[in-house]
Amino acid sequence: MPASPVMRHAFIILLHLLYWFCIGVAQANPADNSVANGVSQSGQPQSNSEIRQWYNDQVASIEGEDQKWQQEGLSAEQRARRAYQIRRAARLKAREFMQDKQEVALLQARDQDKYGHPDGPSFDYLVEQNRKKGLSGDAAYLAIIGSASSTNPDANKAFNRPAPPRQSAP
């Protein structure tokens, strides 16, 4: 028997709560300057807070890259595919950095439930979602670029990390 929309929503909320309960609210040690740039002294992010900062830094690069791609004359679809790949690679690498594989499993379960895949949405899924919102042609691809270059403010707050700064148009 398929789950009702209410049960599905409750399950998603439960996964989120379980995830945040398991990791707690990761706070960087203010006296530890090595966390300030999102990377420990080992050169790789170690704590969830460091990993989130590293992830934010990767995502923040998308806007600048998109400006370059526009100057190179790439189509909106080509730019959206590249932005999607950067965001997806950052998601997977951040999960690879995570020490607690139970936390990774919770994130994968959330993504499986939300997107139908443990590693997050496919490019085609995002295009289809934008089409369901009434976007077509380049507008659907521009929405993917926009969403690829922004992060979840609630997750950033939980890890005591600001959202990446938005670049202003030239």
CORCORDA-V682712 format. One record per run of one state. SS is the DSSP state (H for helix, E for strand, L for the rest). FROM is the first residue (numbers start at 1). TO is the last residue. If there is no record, write none. Layout:
ss=SS from=FROM to=TO
ss=SS from=FROM to=TO
This chain:
ss=L from=1 to=4
ss=H from=5 to=23
ss=L from=24 to=32
ss=H from=33 to=35
ss=L from=36 to=47
ss=H from=48 to=71
ss=L from=72 to=75
ss=H from=76 to=97
ss=L from=98 to=100
ss=H from=101 to=115
ss=L from=116 to=122
ss=H from=123 to=132
ss=L from=133 to=137
ss=H from=138 to=148
ss=L from=149 to=152
ss=H from=153 to=158
ss=L from=159 to=170
